Structure formats: structure tokens, C-alpha cells
Amino acid sequence: MHGEAGPGKQVLGTIRKLGDGTGATRMEVILDAGIVDVWTAVTSPEQLAHWVAHIDGDLYPGGRFLSRFTSGYEGPGRVECCEALQRLVVIMDPETTEQTVIEALLTAEGNCTRLVVEERGIPVGELAAHGAGWQVHIEDLIAHLGGQQPGTWELRWRELRPEYEEMAAPLQ
């Protein structure tokens, strides 16, 4: 685990191996922002572009889109579930051998919002890279919600990678 979840605290990041032989990354943070602001940040293409990815396409259940993440990944996706202010599920690279599921869960906690983002279906050998990457994305979301510019994605990813490699080593 990396960090602890709480307002103004670090992102709590974990990785694990799933029963199907793939893995999952999970990031949890309590954001100092209301649930409407966080929901907008995770569902609006204009907001997403500030912290995680440029999205072109249809963002409604069943809708398909193309994404270009700040991490460099580019590919198709499909919205599986969209429960306003609560849950968003997207399938990346749908119907391919590289398909993963990204799920965001939001819970209001007073004036703050607990956000959990999990990506499942990742090859176990790629968990460290994905874990570090998702932590950088969530840190960029925190900066965005605070009115700040995101950091240098690749530099921060390189700083975090060894810690996630250490977490991933027993899962190989």
C-alpha cells in the first residue's frame, strides 16, 4: 500500500492478483471537493482532459469513445455503467485480449468525496506500471480540483514506479 486516504493526504494505492490470472490496481482518496465537482471531473470530457485523458465520442451507457491518456496510452473504450454521482464503469479495448475494466466509485463524506478508482484485467507483469500511472492520474485530479496545473506525468511516474515494483514482486 502506498499512502493513506484522507482529506489532504496521499493516495492509498494497492495492486493485487485476481483469480483469473490478471491483476488490478486500486486507488482511494478522500478529496476536499463536493461530490458534484468530483463527478463532473470524472465524467466531463472537458474536465477529464485536465487530469487524465482527452476523450472523443459518446459518454453514455453503451456509448463508444476514443481516449488519449496523459500516460501515452491511446485506444477505444465503451461506457458500461453510469450511475450519476455514484459509479462509472468503462471498458477499455473492448472485445480484445487487452480489455480492462475501469470503475470509479464516489461516496459523499460531509463536504468531501471519497473516490475509489480500480482497473481490472491488467497483465500481472504490468501492474507496477499501471499502479504508478493511476497514482499520478489521481494526484493530477487532486491538483485539478485545487485549481492547480498537473505535474510532469512521466517524472512523477518514474518516482513512484520502484515502490509499485516492490509491491508487484510477490505477485509474479
VOKESE-169238 format. One record per residue (C-alpha): residue number from 1; x, y, z. Coordinates in pm, 1 decimal. Layout:
REM VOKESE-169238
nugu pos = NUM&east = X&north = Y&up = Z
...
This chain:
REM VOKESE-169238
nugu pos = 1&east = 0.0&north = 0.0&up = 0.0
nugu pos = 2&east = 113.3&north = 349.5&up = -69.6
nugu pos = 3&east = -4.3&north = 639.4&up = 144.5
nugu pos = 4&east = -327.2&north = 674.3&up = 336.5
nugu pos = 5&east = -664.2&north = 805.3&up = 226.7
nugu pos = 6&east = -788.2&north = 1122.9&up = 391.2
nugu pos = 7&east = -852.7&north = 1489.3&up = 307.0
nugu pos = 8&east = -521.6&north = 1644.2&up = 213.1
nugu pos = 9&east = -342.0&north = 1309.8&up = 247.2
nugu pos = 10&east = -174.9&north = 1087.5&up = -7.0
nugu pos = 11&east = -347.8&north = 846.9&up = -236.6
nugu pos = 12&east = -392.0&north = 495.6&up = -97.4
nugu pos = 13&east = -271.9&north = 276.4&up = -383.1
nugu pos = 14&east = -282.0&north = -102.7&up = -392.5
nugu pos = 15&east = -231.1&north = -373.3&up = -652.5
nugu pos = 16&east = -341.9&north = -734.9&up = -641.5
nugu pos = 17&east = -362.6&north = -1052.1&up = -845.9
nugu pos = 18&east = -710.6&north = -1168.7&up = -944.5
nugu pos = 19&east = -838.5&north = -1525.6&up = -966.0
nugu pos = 20&east = -836.2&north = -1518.7&up = -1346.1
nugu pos = 21&east = -458.0&north = -1464.2&up = -1352.4
nugu pos = 22&east = -477.7&north = -1093.5&up = -1430.6
nugu pos = 23&east = -434.6&north = -812.0&up = -1183.1
nugu pos = 24&east = -595.2&north = -495.1&up = -1054.1
nugu pos = 25&east = -484.6&north = -152.9&up = -937.7
nugu pos = 26&east = -692.6&north = 35.3&up = -681.9
nugu pos = 27&east = -656.0&north = 398.6&up = -581.7
nugu pos = 28&east = -851.2&north = 552.7&up = -295.6
nugu pos = 29&east = -850.7&north = 911.9&up = -181.6
nugu pos = 30&east = -1075.2&north = 1148.6&up = 7.9
nugu pos = 31&east = -1093.2&north = 1465.7&up = -196.8
nugu pos = 32&east = -1154.0&north = 1807.2&up = -49.9
nugu pos = 33&east = -1433.1&north = 1868.6&up = -302.0
nugu pos = 34&east = -1805.2&north = 1805.4&up = -318.0
nugu pos = 35&east = -1941.3&north = 1500.5&up = -495.2
nugu pos = 36&east = -2087.5&north = 1704.2&up = -784.3
nugu pos = 37&east = -1746.1&north = 1857.1&up = -858.0
nugu pos = 38&east = -1573.1&north = 1518.8&up = -843.8
nugu pos = 39&east = -1842.7&north = 1354.1&up = -1057.9
nugu pos = 40&east = -1803.6&north = 1627.9&up = -1317.4
nugu pos = 41&east = -1425.3&north = 1582.8&up = -1313.0
nugu pos = 42&east = -1456.7&north = 1209.1&up = -1386.5
nugu pos = 43&east = -1734.1&north = 1229.3&up = -1648.8
nugu pos = 44&east = -1691.7&north = 1554.7&up = -1843.0
nugu pos = 45&east = -1457.4&north = 1538.0&up = -2144.6
nugu pos = 46&east = -1350.1&north = 1897.6&up = -2077.6
nugu pos = 47&east = -1259.6&north = 1812.6&up = -1716.4
nugu pos = 48&east = -1100.9&north = 1474.5&up = -1798.6
nugu pos = 49&east = -862.8&north = 1648.3&up = -2039.5
nugu pos = 50&east = -713.1&north = 1844.3&up = -1747.5
nugu pos = 51&east = -604.0&north = 1543.6&up = -1544.2
nugu pos = 52&east = -621.4&north = 1208.3&up = -1721.9
nugu pos = 53&east = -723.5&north = 1185.6&up = -2088.5
nugu pos = 54&east = -864.6&north = 1352.1&up = -2395.7
nugu pos = 55&east = -1190.3&north = 1176.3&up = -2484.3
nugu pos = 56&east = -1373.8&north = 1186.5&up = -2816.3
nugu pos = 57&east = -1705.4&north = 1010.8&up = -2857.3
nugu pos = 58&east = -2025.2&north = 923.0&up = -2677.7
nugu pos = 59&east = -2013.0&north = 916.7&up = -2297.7
nugu pos = 60&east = -2343.5&north = 749.0&up = -2215.3
nugu pos = 61&east = -2412.8&north = 382.5&up = -2126.1
nugu pos = 62&east = -2329.1&north = 177.2&up = -2433.2
nugu pos = 63&east = -2150.0&north = 473.7&up = -2591.0
nugu pos = 64&east = -1811.1&north = 426.8&up = -2751.6
nugu pos = 65&east = -1519.6&north = 668.7&up = -2737.1
nugu pos = 66&east = -1153.2&north = 710.1&up = -2822.3
nugu pos = 67&east = -911.4&north = 811.6&up = -2549.4
nugu pos = 68&east = -564.0&north = 962.0&up = -2537.9
nugu pos = 69&east = -429.0&north = 941.8&up = -2181.7
nugu pos = 70&east = -158.5&north = 1169.6&up = -2043.6
nugu pos = 71&east = 39.7&north = 847.7&up = -1986.7
nugu pos = 72&east = 61.9&north = 797.4&up = -2362.8
nugu pos = 73&east = -196.2&north = 517.6&up = -2395.2
nugu pos = 74&east = -438.9&north = 565.1&up = -2683.7
nugu pos = 75&east = -732.8&north = 340.3&up = -2754.6
nugu pos = 76&east = -1103.7&north = 273.5&up = -2770.0
nugu pos = 77&east = -1345.3&north = 240.9&up = -2482.9
nugu pos = 78&east = -1709.4&north = 178.7&up = -2406.5
nugu pos = 79&east = -1923.2&north = 309.8&up = -2120.4
nugu pos = 80&east = -2076.0&north = 11.9&up = -1938.2
nugu pos = 81&east = -2244.8&north = 184.4&up = -1645.7
nugu pos = 82&east = -2307.2&north = 541.9&up = -1542.5
nugu pos = 83&east = -2495.5&north = 594.8&up = -1215.2
nugu pos = 84&east = -2490.4&north = 970.6&up = -1158.6
nugu pos = 85&east = -2283.1&north = 1084.8&up = -861.0
nugu pos = 86&east = -2205.0&north = 723.5&up = -764.5
nugu pos = 87&east = -2047.6&north = 489.2&up = -1017.8
nugu pos = 88&east = -1886.8&north = 491.8&up = -1360.0
nugu pos = 89&east = -1764.2&north = 177.4&up = -1536.6
nugu pos = 90&east = -1580.0&north = 182.2&up = -1869.0
nugu pos = 91&east = -1430.1&north = -99.3&up = -2072.6
nugu pos = 92&east = -1100.2&north = -14.4&up = -2238.3
nugu pos = 93&east = -1001.3&north = -201.1&up = -2554.6
nugu pos = 94&east = -1340.8&north = -376.9&up = -2556.0
nugu pos = 95&east = -1368.4&north = -719.7&up = -2715.7
nugu pos = 96&east = -989.5&north = -762.5&up = -2740.4
nugu pos = 97&east = -737.6&north = -969.7&up = -2545.6
nugu pos = 98&east = -616.3&north = -643.9&up = -2385.7
nugu pos = 99&east = -956.3&north = -546.3&up = -2245.6
nugu pos = 100&east = -957.8&north = -392.1&up = -1898.6
nugu pos = 101&east = -1236.2&north = -254.2&up = -1681.2
nugu pos = 102&east = -1202.5&north = 83.8&up = -1508.8
nugu pos = 103&east = -1450.4&north = 155.4&up = -1231.0
nugu pos = 104&east = -1486.5&north = 478.1&up = -1033.9
nugu pos = 105&east = -1693.6&north = 481.5&up = -715.2
nugu pos = 106&east = -1784.8&north = 806.8&up = -539.6
nugu pos = 107&east = -1919.6&north = 849.6&up = -187.3
nugu pos = 108&east = -2005.2&north = 1180.8&up = -22.9
nugu pos = 109&east = -1839.2&north = 1227.0&up = 315.7
nugu pos = 110&east = -1957.8&north = 1559.2&up = 450.9
nugu pos = 111&east = -1811.9&north = 1830.2&up = 225.8
nugu pos = 112&east = -1558.1&north = 1582.7&up = 88.9
nugu pos = 113&east = -1580.1&north = 1294.2&up = -155.6
nugu pos = 114&east = -1424.6&north = 950.0&up = -126.7
nugu pos = 115&east = -1311.0&north = 834.8&up = -470.6
nugu pos = 116&east = -1206.8&north = 478.9&up = -546.2
nugu pos = 117&east = -1072.0&north = 403.8&up = -894.0
nugu pos = 118&east = -996.0&north = 45.2&up = -984.2
nugu pos = 119&east = -868.7&north = -100.3&up = -1309.9
nugu pos = 120&east = -907.3&north = -478.2&up = -1351.9
nugu pos = 121&east = -779.2&north = -720.3&up = -1615.5
nugu pos = 122&east = -422.0&north = -590.9&up = -1627.1
nugu pos = 123&east = -147.8&north = -843.3&up = -1709.1
nugu pos = 124&east = 33.2&north = -914.2&up = -1380.6
nugu pos = 125&east = 366.6&north = -810.6&up = -1531.1
nugu pos = 126&east = 223.4&north = -462.3&up = -1595.9
nugu pos = 127&east = 74.8&north = -398.0&up = -1250.0
nugu pos = 128&east = 361.7&north = -181.2&up = -1124.6
nugu pos = 129&east = 344.7&north = 46.0&up = -1428.2
nugu pos = 130&east = -33.7&north = 76.5&up = -1406.1
nugu pos = 131&east = -27.6&north = 130.6&up = -1028.5
nugu pos = 132&east = 224.7&north = 412.7&up = -1054.3
nugu pos = 133&east = 34.9&north = 556.1&up = -1351.5
nugu pos = 134&east = -301.3&north = 560.0&up = -1178.9
nugu pos = 135&east = -149.6&north = 722.6&up = -872.7
nugu pos = 136&east = -10.9&north = 1002.7&up = -1091.0
nugu pos = 137&east = -353.3&north = 1044.4&up = -1256.2
nugu pos = 138&east = -522.5&north = 1074.3&up = -915.5
nugu pos = 139&east = -258.5&north = 1321.7&up = -795.3
nugu pos = 140&east = -327.8&north = 1523.3&up = -1111.5
nugu pos = 141&east = -700.8&north = 1510.2&up = -1030.7
nugu pos = 142&east = -625.9&north = 1647.6&up = -683.6
nugu pos = 143&east = -425.3&north = 1932.2&up = -840.7
nugu pos = 144&east = -702.6&north = 1999.0&up = -1094.0
nugu pos = 145&east = -973.4&north = 2014.6&up = -827.0
nugu pos = 146&east = -748.8&north = 2251.1&up = -629.7
nugu pos = 147&east = -715.7&north = 2486.8&up = -927.7
nugu pos = 148&east = -354.9&north = 2387.4&up = -996.0
nugu pos = 149&east = -184.4&north = 2250.4&up = -1304.7
nugu pos = 150&east = -87.7&north = 1882.4&up = -1305.5
nugu pos = 151&east = 273.3&north = 1790.8&up = -1253.8
nugu pos = 152&east = 505.5&north = 1634.6&up = -1507.9
nugu pos = 153&east = 339.1&north = 1296.9&up = -1557.1
nugu pos = 154&east = 640.4&north = 1090.9&up = -1663.8
nugu pos = 155&east = 872.9&north = 1233.1&up = -1397.2
nugu pos = 156&east = 628.6&north = 1151.4&up = -1115.7
nugu pos = 157&east = 557.7&north = 807.8&up = -1266.8
nugu pos = 158&east = 930.9&north = 728.7&up = -1260.9
nugu pos = 159&east = 947.9&north = 834.7&up = -893.8
nugu pos = 160&east = 659.9&north = 606.2&up = -797.4
nugu pos = 161&east = 747.1&north = 305.8&up = -1013.9
nugu pos = 162&east = 1005.1&north = 143.0&up = -777.9
nugu pos = 163&east = 755.4&north = 138.5&up = -491.5
nugu pos = 164&east = 493.0&north = -30.3&up = -708.9
nugu pos = 165&east = 753.3&north = -274.5&up = -844.5
nugu pos = 166&east = 825.0&north = -376.4&up = -486.6
nugu pos = 167&east = 452.0&north = -430.9&up = -425.9
nugu pos = 168&east = 419.7&north = -630.7&up = -750.1
nugu pos = 169&east = 722.8&north = -858.6&up = -698.3
nugu pos = 170&east = 540.4&north = -1118.5&up = -481.0
nugu pos = 171&east = 255.6&north = -1138.1&up = -733.8
nugu pos = 172&east = 474.2&north = -1256.1&up = -1024.9
